[in-house]
Amino acid sequence: MGDLTPPPVNRSSLISKKAVRVLGIAESFDLSRPRSVLVGTVMRSDWVMDGAAISYVSVGGRDATRAIIDIYSSLERSDVHLVMIDGCILSWYNVVDLDELRDSLGVPVMCISFEDVKGDAAGAIRKLFPDADERLALLEKLGRPAMIATPHGVVWIRSRGIDYRTAKTVIKRFQREGKRPEPIRVSKLVSSAVLRSLMESEQGKDINGR
């Protein structure tokens, strides 16, 4: 395995560097399946995709953080400058620990929401899970999201290791088709395709629906 020690992150370089590399994480899941498909895509800010990995997350479990760390490690890349995740709560209340991610990976991390969350996540967790206290502690530790206005619409972020101004600049730099930055958008497309293929295979169909 190669040297996974990440380079020191100069925050100004995330703005000025010609080819910033971002690892975008997104998932797809179905409540009928025990695990979701989690995909990570490495993309440069000049739209070149030069890495990808897949992991799996327990639906309703507590292993989302570990799965993201596994994706980062499996890529064996020391040139990733930032990790961005499609949401902080994956796979049916599988809460991401941003502090653990930041400490483990050594690079800035952020989770991005593309809609203003108005539901009662805490109430749902209390109702559904016997380990609600642990999940709620993680949820509270995430803190309140910061709103960022972009040319493609408003997004909300929680982050570690990166300031608001730099986060806004990086998000806008990676947006191309709508609010989702390209590394996240591509990872979402791939995870959806993989999940669909797995479900069709289990139902005895090929990818063409036969």
MDAnalysis code that builds the backbone (N, CA, C; Angstrom):
import MDAnalysis as mda
import numpy as np

u = mda.Universe.empty(630, n_residues=210, atom_resindex=np.repeat(np.arange(210), 3), trajectory=True)
u.add_TopologyAttr("name", ["N", "CA", "C"] * 210)
u.add_TopologyAttr("resid", np.arange(1, 211))
u.add_TopologyAttr("resname", ["MET", "GLY", "ASP", "LEU", "THR", "PRO", "PRO", "PRO", "VAL", "ASN", "ARG", "SER", "SER", "LEU", "ILE", "SER", "LYS", "LYS", "ALA", "VAL", "ARG", "VAL", "LEU", "GLY", "ILE", "ALA", "GLU", "SER", "PHE", "ASP", "LEU", "SER", "ARG", "PRO", "ARG", "SER", "VAL", "LEU", "VAL", "GLY", "THR", "VAL", "MET", "ARG", "SER", "ASP", "TRP", "VAL", "MET", "ASP", "GLY", "ALA", "ALA", "ILE", "SER", "TYR", "VAL", "SER", "VAL", "GLY", "GLY", "ARG", "ASP", "ALA", "THR", "ARG", "ALA", "ILE", "ILE", "ASP", "ILE", "TYR", "SER", "SER", "LEU", "GLU", "ARG", "SER", "ASP", "VAL", "HIS", "LEU", "VAL", "MET", "ILE", "ASP", "GLY", "CYS", "ILE", "LEU", "SER", "TRP", "TYR", "ASN", "VAL", "VAL", "ASP", "LEU", "ASP", "GLU", "LEU", "ARG", "ASP", "SER", "LEU", "GLY", "VAL", "PRO", "VAL", "MET", "CYS", "ILE", "SER", "PHE", "GLU", "ASP", "VAL", "LYS", "GLY", "ASP", "ALA", "ALA", "GLY", "ALA", "ILE", "ARG", "LYS", "LEU", "PHE", "PRO", "ASP", "ALA", "ASP", "GLU", "ARG", "LEU", "ALA", "LEU", "LEU", "GLU", "LYS", "LEU", "GLY", "ARG", "PRO", "ALA", "MET", "ILE", "ALA", "THR", "PRO", "HIS", "GLY", "VAL", "VAL", "TRP", "ILE", "ARG", "SER", "ARG", "GLY", "ILE", "ASP", "TYR", "ARG", "THR", "ALA", "LYS", "THR", "VAL", "ILE", "LYS", "ARG", "PHE", "GLN", "ARG", "GLU", "GLY", "LYS", "ARG", "PRO", "GLU", "PRO", "ILE", "ARG", "VAL", "SER", "LYS", "LEU", "VAL", "SER", "SER", "ALA", "VAL", "LEU", "ARG", "SER", "LEU", "MET", "GLU", "SER", "GLU", "GLN", "GLY", "LYS", "ASP", "ILE", "ASN", "GLY", "ARG"])
u.atoms.positions = np.array([
    [0.852, -1.194, 0.000],
    [0.000, 0.000, 0.000],
    [0.878, 1.232, 0.000],
    [0.486, 2.256, -0.751],
    [1.287, 3.456, -0.874],
    [1.197, 4.330, 0.361],
    [1.979, 5.404, 0.363],
    [1.982, 6.353, 1.456],
    [0.700, 7.171, 1.420],
    [-0.129, 7.009, 2.465],
    [-1.410, 7.711, 2.494],
    [-1.342, 8.991, 3.311],
    [-0.124, 9.352, 3.766],
    [-0.004, 10.567, 4.550],
    [-0.389, 11.767, 3.709],
    [-1.460, 12.482, 4.074],
    [-1.912, 13.594, 3.239],
    [-0.966, 14.771, 3.340],
    [-0.866, 15.567, 2.286],
    [-0.018, 16.742, 2.325],
    [-0.627, 17.799, 3.220],
    [0.216, 18.679, 3.803],
    [-0.345, 19.793, 4.565],
    [-1.270, 20.617, 3.679],
    [-2.435, 20.970, 4.217],
    [-3.415, 21.695, 3.412],
    [-3.264, 23.192, 3.635],
    [-2.867, 23.885, 2.603],
    [-2.839, 25.344, 2.603],
    [-4.189, 25.817, 2.095],
    [-4.973, 26.435, 2.953],
    [-6.341, 26.779, 2.574],
    [-6.373, 27.705, 1.366],
    [-5.390, 28.600, 1.285],
    [-5.385, 29.495, 0.134],
    [-5.175, 28.734, -1.157],
    [-4.494, 27.559, -1.074],
    [-4.249, 26.788, -2.293],
    [-5.537, 26.200, -2.846],
    [-6.539, 25.988, -1.986],
    [-7.817, 25.477, -2.462],
    [-8.527, 26.500, -3.337],
    [-8.143, 27.749, -3.210],
    [-8.707, 28.799, -4.044],
    [-7.835, 29.052, -5.269],
    [-6.508, 29.077, -5.063],
    [-5.609, 29.502, -6.136],
    [-5.044, 28.356, -6.967],
    [-5.018, 27.145, -6.416],
    [-4.405, 26.023, -7.128],
    [-5.158, 25.719, -8.423],
    [-4.406, 25.448, -9.481],
    [-5.023, 25.235, -10.791],
    [-5.877, 23.979, -10.823],
    [-5.398, 22.903, -10.220],
    [-6.122, 21.627, -10.285],
    [-6.313, 21.065, -8.882],
    [-7.264, 21.621, -8.156],
    [-7.633, 21.091, -6.848],
    [-8.309, 19.743, -7.039],
    [-7.939, 18.774, -6.214],
    [-8.581, 17.457, -6.283],
    [-9.528, 17.283, -5.104],
    [-10.739, 16.900, -5.419],
    [-11.773, 16.677, -4.415],
    [-12.255, 15.238, -4.515],
    [-12.442, 14.609, -3.359],
    [-13.096, 13.301, -3.298],
    [-14.551, 13.536, -2.938],
    [-15.443, 13.253, -3.883],
    [-16.873, 13.413, -3.656],
    [-17.512, 12.085, -3.290],
    [-18.296, 12.077, -2.222],
    [-18.918, 10.859, -1.699],
    [-20.435, 10.975, -1.805],
    [-21.070, 9.940, -2.347],
    [-22.537, 9.899, -2.397],
    [-22.996, 8.450, -2.355],
    [-24.237, 8.245, -1.955],
    [-24.764, 6.892, -1.793],
    [-26.114, 6.744, -2.469],
    [-26.510, 5.490, -2.620],
    [-27.877, 5.139, -3.002],
    [-28.279, 3.930, -2.168],
    [-29.525, 3.940, -1.675],
    [-29.967, 2.796, -0.876],
    [-31.448, 2.556, -1.071],
    [-31.847, 1.359, -0.686],
    [-33.248, 0.960, -0.715],
    [-33.524, 0.264, 0.614],
    [-34.630, 0.617, 1.257],
    [-34.913, 0.056, 2.577],
    [-35.131, -1.446, 2.553],
    [-35.329, -2.016, 1.370],
    [-35.488, -3.465, 1.275],
    [-34.146, -4.193, 1.332],
    [-33.048, -3.448, 1.250],
    [-31.714, -4.044, 1.248],
    [-30.973, -3.672, 2.528],
    [-30.125, -4.576, 3.040],
    [-29.427, -4.285, 4.297],
    [-28.297, -3.274, 4.163],
    [-27.775, -3.096, 2.946],
    [-26.638, -2.187, 2.779],
    [-26.866, -1.234, 1.611],
    [-26.357, -0.037, 1.754],
    [-26.392, 0.936, 0.666],
    [-25.086, 0.874, -0.112],
    [-25.107, 1.446, -1.300],
    [-23.911, 1.542, -2.139],
    [-23.327, 2.941, -1.970],
    [-22.076, 2.995, -1.541],
    [-21.382, 4.259, -1.315],
    [-20.252, 4.380, -2.331],
    [-20.225, 5.487, -3.060],
    [-19.230, 5.685, -4.119],
    [-18.428, 6.949, -3.837],
    [-17.127, 6.861, -4.073],
    [-16.256, 8.023, -3.992],
    [-15.606, 8.284, -5.334],
    [-15.651, 9.523, -5.792],
    [-15.059, 9.918, -7.067],
    [-14.045, 11.028, -6.832],
    [-12.831, 10.826, -7.321],
    [-11.810, 11.870, -7.260],
    [-11.873, 12.671, -8.552],
    [-12.016, 13.974, -8.411],
    [-12.111, 14.827, -9.591],
    [-11.293, 16.091, -9.383],
    [-10.642, 16.510, -10.453],
    [-9.915, 17.768, -10.440],
    [-10.855, 18.907, -10.806],
    [-10.450, 20.112, -10.460],
    [-11.301, 21.264, -10.743],
    [-11.340, 21.623, -12.216],
    [-10.523, 20.937, -13.043],
    [-10.644, 21.111, -14.500],
    [-11.491, 19.993, -15.104],
    [-12.313, 19.328, -14.246],
    [-13.309, 18.329, -14.629],
    [-12.715, 16.975, -15.008],
    [-11.440, 16.771, -14.764],
    [-10.837, 15.466, -15.029],
    [-11.105, 14.554, -13.835],
    [-11.726, 13.414, -14.100],
    [-11.967, 12.398, -13.074],
    [-10.825, 11.400, -13.129],
    [-10.131, 11.216, -11.996],
    [-8.972, 10.325, -12.041],
    [-8.908, 9.357, -10.865],
    [-10.075, 8.952, -10.373],
    [-10.109, 7.933, -9.340],
    [-11.532, 7.649, -8.897],
    [-11.782, 6.406, -8.480],
    [-13.110, 6.039, -7.983],
    [-13.000, 4.797, -7.112],
    [-13.910, 4.685, -6.152],
    [-13.940, 3.520, -5.273],
    [-15.361, 3.323, -4.763],
    [-15.646, 2.094, -4.350],
    [-16.975, 1.735, -3.855],
    [-16.841, 1.085, -2.484],
    [-17.776, 1.401, -1.600],
    [-17.897, 0.708, -0.328],
    [-19.385, 0.495, -0.054],
    [-19.681, -0.054, 1.108],
    [-21.075, -0.341, 1.454],
    [-21.338, 0.101, 2.890],
    [-22.553, 0.554, 3.144],
    [-22.929, 1.089, 4.448],
    [-24.185, 0.375, 4.934],
    [-24.221, 0.035, 6.210],
    [-25.392, -0.628, 6.776],
    [-26.564, 0.341, 6.845],
    [-27.683, -0.054, 6.272],
    [-28.888, 0.775, 6.338],
    [-29.404, 0.753, 7.776],
    [-29.473, 1.929, 8.383],
    [-29.865, 2.021, 9.777],
    [-28.751, 1.700, 10.745],
    [-27.522, 1.570, 10.240],
    [-26.384, 1.239, 11.088],
    [-25.641, 2.465, 11.570],
    [-24.374, 2.229, 11.958],
    [-23.553, 3.331, 12.466],
    [-22.135, 3.255, 11.893],
    [-22.036, 2.835, 10.640],
    [-20.722, 2.614, 10.039],
    [-20.428, 3.537, 8.863],
    [-21.185, 4.614, 8.707],
    [-20.976, 5.507, 7.564],
    [-19.592, 6.142, 7.594],
    [-19.164, 6.577, 8.767],
    [-17.848, 7.222, 8.885],
    [-16.743, 6.259, 8.487],
    [-16.807, 5.039, 8.988],
    [-15.787, 4.037, 8.657],
    [-15.786, 3.734, 7.170],
    [-16.935, 3.671, 6.538],
    [-16.996, 3.379, 5.101],
    [-16.341, 4.489, 4.281],
    [-16.528, 5.738, 4.696],
    [-15.885, 6.851, 3.992],
    [-14.372, 6.783, 4.160],
    [-13.919, 6.471, 5.362],
    [-12.480, 6.304, 5.595],
    [-11.934, 5.171, 4.732],
    [-12.685, 4.081, 4.616],
    [-12.254, 2.948, 3.790],
    [-12.118, 3.351, 2.323],
    [-13.057, 4.143, 1.823],
    [-12.967, 4.608, 0.438],
    [-11.712, 5.440, 0.240],
    [-11.490, 6.391, 1.134],
    [-10.307, 7.251, 1.027],
    [-9.030, 6.408, 1.044],
    [-8.955, 5.457, 1.972],
    [-7.753, 4.630, 2.100],
    [-7.544, 3.734, 0.892],
    [-8.638, 3.181, 0.355],
    [-8.512, 2.252, -0.767],
    [-7.998, 2.935, -2.023],
    [-8.213, 4.231, -2.139],
    [-7.745, 4.961, -3.316],
    [-6.235, 5.167, -3.304],
    [-5.636, 5.097, -2.116],
    [-4.187, 5.277, -1.974],
    [-3.719, 6.565, -2.654],
    [-4.400, 7.638, -2.332],
    [-4.085, 8.936, -2.925],
    [-3.618, 9.901, -1.842],
    [-2.494, 10.536, -2.083],
    [-2.009, 11.562, -1.167],
    [-2.217, 12.962, -1.732],
    [-2.929, 13.060, -2.863],
    [-3.103, 14.357, -3.525],
    [-4.543, 14.869, -3.463],
    [-5.369, 14.259, -2.619],
    [-6.738, 14.742, -2.432],
    [-6.708, 15.898, -1.436],
    [-7.265, 17.025, -1.823],
    [-7.207, 18.221, -0.993],
    [-8.421, 18.392, -0.088],
    [-9.522, 17.740, -0.420],
    [-10.776, 17.966, 0.293],
    [-11.720, 16.802, 0.042],
    [-12.503, 16.447, 1.071],
    [-13.559, 15.443, 0.924],
    [-14.901, 16.133, 1.112],
    [-15.799, 15.959, 0.134],
    [-17.154, 16.492, 0.273],
    [-18.160, 15.348, 0.159],
    [-19.171, 15.377, 1.018],
    [-20.119, 14.278, 1.163],
    [-21.531, 14.791, 0.908],
    [-22.307, 13.985, 0.224],
    [-23.707, 14.314, -0.049],
    [-24.531, 14.040, 1.206],
    [-24.558, 15.013, 2.107],
    [-25.323, 14.890, 3.339],
    [-24.504, 14.365, 4.500],
    [-24.965, 14.667, 5.709],
    [-24.309, 14.199, 6.933],
    [-24.989, 12.969, 7.527],
    [-26.182, 12.654, 7.045],
    [-26.918, 11.491, 7.542],
    [-27.180, 10.577, 6.356],
    [-26.519, 9.431, 6.344],
    [-26.629, 8.486, 5.243],
    [-27.484, 7.295, 5.659],
    [-27.937, 6.554, 4.672],
    [-28.479, 5.203, 4.888],
    [-29.404, 5.092, 6.092],
    [-30.421, 5.926, 6.117],
    [-31.452, 5.834, 7.155],
    [-30.865, 6.073, 8.542],
    [-30.429, 7.305, 8.773],
    [-29.949, 7.787, 10.071],
    [-28.608, 7.189, 10.487],
    [-27.770, 6.898, 9.516],
    [-26.384, 6.502, 9.764],
    [-25.561, 7.797, 9.733],
    [-25.299, 8.362, 10.907],
    [-24.763, 9.721, 11.024],
    [-23.248, 9.730, 10.835],
    [-22.775, 10.665, 10.018],
    [-21.342, 10.818, 9.761],
    [-20.705, 11.635, 10.885],
    [-19.554, 11.174, 11.354],
    [-18.782, 11.892, 12.369],
    [-17.701, 12.707, 11.664],
    [-17.960, 13.985, 11.441],
    [-17.011, 14.828, 10.712],
    [-15.700, 15.005, 11.463],
    [-15.754, 15.036, 12.789],
    [-14.523, 15.188, 13.564],
    [-13.617, 13.973, 13.399],
    [-14.197, 12.786, 13.447],
    [-13.403, 11.574, 13.236],
    [-12.834, 11.532, 11.827],
    [-13.626, 11.936, 10.840],
    [-13.129, 11.969, 9.465],
    [-11.941, 12.906, 9.335],
    [-12.086, 14.107, 9.847],
    [-11.010, 15.093, 9.762],
    [-9.746, 14.570, 10.437],
    [-9.892, 13.985, 11.620],
    [-8.731, 13.476, 12.349],
    [-8.087, 12.299, 11.627],
    [-8.905, 11.432, 11.037],
    [-8.385, 10.229, 10.384],
    [-7.754, 10.525, 9.031],
    [-8.365, 11.422, 8.268],
    [-7.911, 11.676, 6.902],
    [-6.880, 12.792, 6.818],
    [-6.938, 13.745, 7.725],
    [-5.974, 14.830, 7.715],
    [-6.201, 15.875, 6.651],
    [-7.369, 15.863, 6.014],
    [-7.722, 16.879, 5.017],
    [-9.065, 17.487, 5.412],
    [-9.378, 18.680, 4.915],
    [-10.687, 19.268, 5.213],
    [-11.827, 18.376, 4.727],
    [-12.914, 18.382, 5.476],
    [-14.090, 17.591, 5.109],
    [-15.331, 18.462, 5.247],
    [-16.303, 18.211, 4.387],
    [-17.583, 18.911, 4.504],
    [-18.698, 18.008, 4.016],
    [-19.861, 18.152, 4.628],
    [-21.055, 17.518, 4.074],
    [-21.986, 18.629, 3.613],
    [-22.641, 18.378, 2.499],
    [-23.455, 19.391, 1.846],
    [-24.888, 18.888, 1.731],
    [-25.830, 19.728, 2.135],
    [-27.251, 19.445, 1.931],
    [-27.773, 20.396, 0.866],
    [-28.654, 19.900, 0.037],
    [-29.133, 20.689, -1.091],
    [-30.568, 21.161, -0.914],
    [-31.143, 20.828, 0.239],
    [-32.458, 21.330, 0.619],
    [-32.410, 21.719, 2.088],
    [-33.173, 22.716, 2.466],
    [-33.256, 23.132, 3.858],
    [-33.984, 22.045, 4.641],
    [-33.266, 21.416, 5.568],
    [-33.831, 20.292, 6.309],
    [-34.818, 20.819, 7.351],
    [-36.067, 20.403, 7.218],
    [-37.110, 20.879, 8.131],
    [-37.719, 19.746, 8.950],
    [-37.319, 18.510, 8.682],
    [-37.864, 17.388, 9.426],
    [-37.258, 17.273, 10.815],
    [-37.865, 16.461, 11.644],
    [-37.402, 16.254, 13.015],
    [-36.553, 14.991, 13.064],
    [-35.280, 15.117, 12.665],
    [-34.388, 13.955, 12.651],
    [-34.196, 13.407, 14.053],
    [-34.052, 14.292, 15.036],
    [-33.838, 13.841, 16.409],
    [-35.035, 13.042, 16.914],
    [-36.235, 13.522, 16.614],
    [-37.430, 12.804, 17.041],
    [-37.539, 11.440, 16.393],
    [-37.202, 11.361, 15.113],
    [-37.250, 10.077, 14.409],
    [-36.235, 9.104, 14.990],
    [-35.040, 9.599, 15.304],
    [-34.006, 8.736, 15.879],
    [-34.454, 8.196, 17.233],
    [-35.026, 9.059, 18.062],
    [-35.506, 8.601, 19.376],
    [-36.570, 7.516, 19.231],
    [-37.400, 7.647, 18.235],
    [-38.508, 6.706, 18.045],
    [-38.041, 5.377, 17.472],
    [-37.015, 5.401, 16.622],
    [-36.672, 4.227, 15.826],
    [-35.527, 3.382, 16.368],
    [-34.619, 3.974, 17.163],
    [-33.374, 3.271, 17.469],
    [-33.133, 3.147, 18.970],
    [-32.789, 1.932, 19.433],
    [-32.468, 1.757, 20.855],
    [-31.172, 2.458, 21.255],
    [-30.279, 2.711, 20.286],
    [-29.031, 3.424, 20.575],
    [-29.169, 4.909, 20.228],
    [-30.353, 5.443, 20.465],
    [-30.645, 6.826, 20.072],
    [-29.684, 7.823, 20.702],
    [-29.279, 7.596, 21.946],
    [-28.416, 8.565, 22.625],
    [-27.100, 8.754, 21.883],
    [-26.508, 7.651, 21.420],
    [-25.240, 7.744, 20.696],
    [-25.423, 8.462, 19.361],
    [-26.495, 8.154, 18.666],
    [-26.753, 8.809, 17.380],
    [-27.035, 10.302, 17.572],
    [-27.793, 10.623, 18.593],
    [-28.124, 12.022, 18.847],
    [-26.892, 12.819, 19.258],
    [-25.970, 12.170, 19.969],
    [-24.725, 12.852, 20.333],
    [-23.931, 13.220, 19.082],
    [-23.882, 12.307, 18.112],
    [-23.207, 12.605, 16.849],
    [-23.923, 13.720, 16.097],
    [-25.248, 13.656, 16.091],
    [-26.035, 14.670, 15.392],
    [-25.803, 16.053, 15.997],
    [-25.787, 16.117, 17.322],
    [-25.567, 17.400, 17.988],
    [-24.158, 17.918, 17.731],
    [-23.190, 17.009, 17.698],
    [-21.796, 17.408, 17.484],
    [-21.575, 18.014, 16.100],
    [-22.418, 17.645, 15.142],
    [-22.285, 18.207, 13.794],
    [-22.485, 19.717, 13.786],
    [-23.342, 20.217, 14.676],
    [-23.615, 21.645, 14.717],
    [-24.627, 22.070, 13.665],
    [-24.965, 23.341, 13.705],
    [-25.937, 23.879, 12.759],
    [-25.278, 24.108, 11.403],
    [-25.987, 23.858, 10.312],
    [-25.401, 24.069, 8.985],
    [-25.295, 25.552, 8.642],
    [-24.291, 25.870, 7.838],
    [-24.122, 27.231, 7.325],
    [-24.694, 27.300, 5.918],
    [-25.427, 28.343, 5.632],
    [-26.041, 28.512, 4.315],
    [-25.061, 29.191, 3.366],
    [-24.971, 28.662, 2.144],
    [-24.110, 29.238, 1.116],
    [-24.939, 29.471, -0.137],
    [-24.936, 30.697, -0.614],
    [-25.624, 31.030, -1.865],
    [-24.650, 30.868, -3.025],
    [-25.066, 30.123, -4.039],
    [-24.245, 29.917, -5.227],
    [-25.058, 30.327, -6.459],
    [-24.415, 30.469, -7.608],
    [-25.165, 30.795, -8.827],
    [-26.211, 29.746, -9.196],
    [-26.052, 28.524, -8.660],
    [-26.982, 27.441, -8.980],
    [-28.044, 27.240, -7.900],
    [-27.992, 28.031, -6.853],
    [-28.954, 27.889, -5.775],
    [-28.275, 27.802, -4.420],
    [-29.084, 27.732, -3.382],
    [-28.581, 27.721, -2.009],
    [-28.262, 26.295, -1.573],
    [-27.126, 26.127, -0.882],
    [-26.771, 24.856, -0.267],
    [-26.446, 25.123, 1.201],
    [-26.415, 24.059, 1.989],
    [-26.098, 24.162, 3.407],
    [-24.951, 23.219, 3.709],
    [-23.963, 23.693, 4.471],
    [-22.796, 22.858, 4.744],
    [-22.508, 22.760, 6.239],
    [-21.916, 21.646, 6.595],
    [-21.221, 21.482, 7.871],
    [-19.809, 21.053, 7.498],
    [-18.816, 21.565, 8.175],
    [-17.448, 21.303, 7.728],
    [-16.476, 21.287, 8.897],
    [-15.312, 20.725, 8.629],
    [-14.188, 20.748, 9.556],
    [-12.918, 21.004, 8.746],
    [-12.054, 21.886, 9.255],
    [-10.763, 22.119, 8.622],
    [-10.788, 23.061, 7.440],
    [-11.886, 23.762, 7.230],
    [-11.990, 24.690, 6.109],
    [-12.902, 25.841, 6.522],
    [-12.520, 27.069, 6.181],
    [-13.324, 28.217, 6.564],
    [-14.462, 28.438, 5.563],
    [-15.403, 29.266, 5.966],
    [-16.616, 29.494, 5.171],
    [-16.287, 30.018, 3.779],
    [-15.413, 31.014, 3.696],
    [-15.095, 31.632, 2.407],
    [-14.474, 30.618, 1.453],
    [-13.538, 29.823, 1.962],
    [-12.886, 28.836, 1.103],
    [-13.869, 27.759, 0.675],
    [-14.718, 27.305, 1.615],
    [-15.722, 26.291, 1.279],
    [-16.639, 26.785, 0.169],
    [-17.080, 28.024, 0.271],
    [-17.961, 28.592, -0.748],
    [-17.268, 28.637, -2.101],
    [-16.006, 29.053, -2.112],
    [-15.258, 29.144, -3.368],
    [-15.091, 27.778, -4.020],
    [-14.758, 26.768, -3.213],
    [-14.547, 25.423, -3.758],
    [-15.854, 24.841, -4.290],
    [-16.941, 25.001, -3.555],
    [-18.238, 24.486, -4.016],
    [-18.612, 25.104, -5.356],
    [-18.503, 26.408, -5.453],
    [-18.845, 27.093, -6.707],
    [-17.924, 26.652, -7.847],
    [-16.663, 26.413, -7.525],
    [-15.705, 26.009, -8.552],
    [-16.048, 24.654, -9.151],
    [-16.637, 23.776, -8.341],
    [-16.938, 22.421, -8.808],
    [-18.376, 22.259, -9.296],
    [-19.182, 23.294, -9.217],
    [-20.545, 23.205, -9.744],
    [-20.538, 23.382, -11.257],
    [-21.356, 22.572, -11.905],
    [-21.466, 22.671, -13.361],
    [-22.896, 22.454, -13.824],
    [-23.520, 21.393, -13.333],
    [-24.900, 21.053, -13.697],
    [-25.750, 21.073, -12.432],
    [-26.254, 22.229, -12.061],
    [-27.083, 22.314, -10.873],
    [-26.277, 22.530, -9.605],
    [-26.956, 22.370, -8.459],
    [-26.347, 22.703, -7.174],
    [-25.276, 21.716, -6.740],
    [-25.394, 20.458, -7.160],
    [-24.444, 19.450, -6.698],
    [-23.085, 19.629, -7.372],
    [-22.012, 19.777, -6.591],
    [-20.679, 19.789, -7.191],
    [-20.441, 18.496, -7.968],
    [-19.689, 18.585, -9.034],
    [-19.512, 17.451, -9.941],
    [-19.019, 16.173, -9.264],
    [-18.062, 16.211, -8.327],
    [-17.642, 14.949, -7.706],
    [-18.790, 14.233, -7.001],
    [-19.675, 14.984, -6.364],
    [-20.839, 14.390, -5.710],
    [-21.859, 13.929, -6.739],
    [-22.098, 14.746, -7.743],
    [-23.097, 14.391, -8.763],
    [-22.719, 13.097, -9.474],
    [-21.443, 12.961, -9.852],
    [-20.993, 11.751, -10.540],
    [-21.082, 10.546, -9.612],
    [-20.663, 10.710, -8.359],
    [-20.743, 9.599, -7.408],
    [-22.181, 9.145, -7.201],
    [-23.113, 10.098, -7.195],
    [-24.528, 9.747, -7.035],
    [-25.026, 8.962, -8.243],
    [-24.645, 9.372, -9.434],
    [-25.044, 8.650, -10.643],
    [-24.513, 7.220, -10.626],
    [-23.253, 7.063, -10.240],
    [-22.641, 5.731, -10.229],
    [-23.280, 4.856, -9.154],
    [-23.474, 5.405, -7.960],
    [-24.062, 4.600, -6.884],
    [-25.472, 4.155, -7.240],
    [-26.225, 5.024, -7.888],
    [-27.579, 4.671, -8.314],
    [-27.556, 3.549, -9.342],
    [-26.613, 3.628, -10.285],
    [-26.510, 2.588, -11.316],
    [-26.095, 1.253, -10.716],
    [-25.149, 1.288, -9.776],
    [-24.699, 0.046, -9.136],
    [-25.832, -0.578, -8.334],
    [-26.550, 0.230, -7.567],
    [-27.661, -0.303, -6.782],
    [-28.724, -0.911, -7.683],
    [-29.068, -0.221, -8.749],
    [-30.077, -0.742, -9.676],
    [-29.630, -2.068, -10.274],
    [-28.361, -2.154, -10.647],
    [-27.839, -3.393, -11.217],
    [-27.890, -4.535, -10.207],
    [-27.523, -4.250, -8.960],
    [-27.564, -5.279, -7.923],
    [-28.988, -5.776, -7.691],
    [-29.930, -4.861, -7.648],
    [-31.316, -5.247, -7.394],
    [-31.894, -6.039, -8.559],
    [-31.562, -5.641, -9.777],
    [-32.050, -6.373, -10.945],
    [-31.412, -7.756, -11.025],
    [-30.143, -7.835, -10.650],
    [-29.463, -9.130, -10.654],
    [-30.108, -10.084, -9.655],
    [-30.464, -9.566, -8.490],
    [-31.115, -10.395, -7.478],
    [-32.500, -10.846, -7.920],
    [-33.116, -10.067, -8.794],
    [-34.440, -10.417, -9.311],
    [-34.358, -11.265, -10.576],
    [-33.138, -11.642, -10.965],
    [-32.955, -12.497, -12.128],
    [-32.979, -11.780, -13.443],
    [-32.756, -10.448, -13.446],
    [-32.730, -9.679, -14.680],
    [-31.306, -9.255, -14.988],
    [-31.023, -9.054, -16.281],
    [-29.746, -8.456, -16.637],
    [-29.915, -6.941, -16.691],
    [-28.845, -6.220, -16.993],
    [-28.887, -4.765, -16.954],
    [-29.804, -4.187, -18.028],
    [-30.191, -5.000, -19.004],
    [-31.106, -4.544, -20.048],
    [-32.563, -4.859, -19.724],
    [-32.786, -5.398, -18.509],
    [-34.153, -5.640, -18.071],
    [-34.726, -6.957, -18.536],
    [-33.896, -7.837, -19.109],
    [-34.420, -9.113, -19.614],
    [-34.436, -10.174, -18.515],
])
